[in-house]
Amino acid sequence: MTSADNFFWTFEQAVSYYQFALVNYIGFHDKGMLLAGGCGDTNGRPQIEKTDYLKQAYEFGKRIY
């Protein structure tokens, strides 16, 4: 999941929902999360290509199975 800012509370609700609804309630197996904060400004174009998150996402995807 990406976000423009990188505050400690940015992903709090999304992570909570993921843990409760998808893992605990539905029963999906948790394979981890990649929380990509600081990926740009809400008024400009995304800046994720200036971070290491795309490479991290690629490597994470290769290790899913």
N, C-alpha and C positions, 0 to 999 in steps of 0.2 A: 504494500500500500504506500502511496506517495502522499506528500504534504508539502505545501509551500513553506511552512515554518517548521521549527525544530524544538518547540517548547516541550517540557516533560509531560504535559497533559494532552498533547495533540492526538495521540493514538489511544488514549485511555478508554473511551467508549467503544471504539471499533474492536480493540483487543478483548474487552469484556464481553461484547456480543459474540465474537468468534468463539471464545472459551465456553460461554454458557450455551448458546444456541447450536452451534455446529459440532462442537466436541462433546459436551455433556448431554445435550438433549437429543440431537440427531444421532450421535455416536460416531461421527467421522474420526479418523485417526489423525492426531496432530502430527504433522511433519515439520512444523516450525513456521516462523514468520519472518518476513523481511520488511521492516518498517523504515521507509526512506523519507526522512524529514529533511527540510532545508533544500527542497528541489525547485525553488523559484519564488517569484512574487505572484500574488493573486491578480495583479493588474498587468502583468507582462507574460511573455511566453515562458514555458517551462524551462528549467535549467538543469534537468536531471543528467544531461550528457556531460556536465561539468563535475559530476560526482562519480564515485566508484560504485553506485548502486546498480547500474545496468550489468556490470560484470558480476557483482554479487548475486543478482537475480539469475543470471545465466548459470553460475556455478551451483546455486541452490536448486535450480531446476534439474540439473544433471544428477543430483544426489537424492531426488525424491524417492526413487524406487530402490 
